């Protein structure tokens, strides 16, 4: 069982599945992120512009560094775009030498394995 997956509604955190209020009245986004770090709560992944990642209209959560999950605990193979921070999805190419990822926000194509080796 992982952390409680939350969504942001104004200045409040609510459970993603039930919509039940977790906590309200945050003064800033930073205060909300501080609360999340201190409690067992996960917020949706955001790109560099602050827009949440969504797959089929549902938020995506990052657990354990680079492991991404949907709100219903399904693991999905995604990667962060090095340009815009958007959600990168594997392109449907049948090559063994490449792990081609295409960003849904900016269209940038990159190889996730090469990106990891460079960092």
Buried (B, 14 or more C-beta within 10 A) or exposed (E): EEEBBBBBEEBBBBBBEEEEEBBEEBEEEEEBEEBBEEEEBBBBBBBEEEBBBBBEEBBBBBBEEEEBBBBEEEEBEBBBBBBBBBBBBBEEEEEEEBBBBBBBBBEBEBBBBEBEEEE
